[in-house]
Amino acid sequence: MTIHDNKVETKQRSRKRRGSSRYYLYFLLILVALAGLGFGTYHLLSNVPWFNLKTVQISGNAAVPDSLIRSAAIPCLGQNLLAIPKGEIAGQVGAIARVKSVKVTPRLFSTLRVRIQERKGCLYLKSLEGDLFPVDEEGIVLEQYGAVYNENLPILTVLLNNSALMPGEKPANTSLGRVLAVHRQIAREAADFLPNISEYYTIDNTVYIIDARDGIRLIPSTKNLARQFGRYEFVRENGNVAANSILDLRFENQVVVKAGS
């Protein structure tokens, strides 16, 4: 290759490098323009009265009153949707023990949606003072709104004072842990039987169930639970079982009837 050819190649590579750097500059200018457009649009929308909050929509709640959830958003009425502190509102609503999760989203043009997922009560804990406190399947104490117990839940008596059963907390109680494990198993394997349970109690680490229909006491099985409840129903309807009897369902393929005290 001649010296002249080498000079030509060098000039061509130099032109290519200068040409590609020009495209980088264009790309950078486009990014700056888009950022400026986005900022300008945000500034414009944040000052348009059409986007001022007028309505708060609430969904997902059954036990928690609408008014309690709405109170967290009321101070923001009249504010622009883009300026509303959604995290603060979600934090206030999420502090309610019955609220498992909360999502706050603005909706065009002047609406704020607050969607919650509630914790569901599965038991009432009866305190030493005789008061009832609903707990969810994790054992977390939930708020009770109003004097009427609207939830039809089984009762577990615990040796705890009212002061030990605070909403949002999980009381340390061995009987509660055992009963919740049994309750969850029944919910998974024989949910149709749940409405028949009026009360749980424990003796020597064994969980007992009281049938709401006639007061018969049961010791539930840990295996083939649905089948054993089916056998119990047959014995209950055809076996002339005394009301104070204890029916032990822990034996495979049979129901053992014990005399109650």
Secondary structure, DSSP 4 states (H G I P E B T S, - for coil): --HHHHHHHHHHHHHHHHHHHHHHHHHHHHHHHHHHHHHHHHHHHTT-GGGB--EEEEES-SSS-HHHHHTTTGGGTTSBGGGS-HHHHHHHHHTSTTEEEEEEEEETTTEEEEEEEEPPEEEEEE-TTS-EEEEETT--B----SSS--S---EEE-S--GGG--TT-----HHHHHHHHHHHHHHHH-GGGGGGEEEEEEETTEEEEEETTT--EEE--SSSHHHHHHHHHHHHHHS---TT-EEE--STT--EEE---
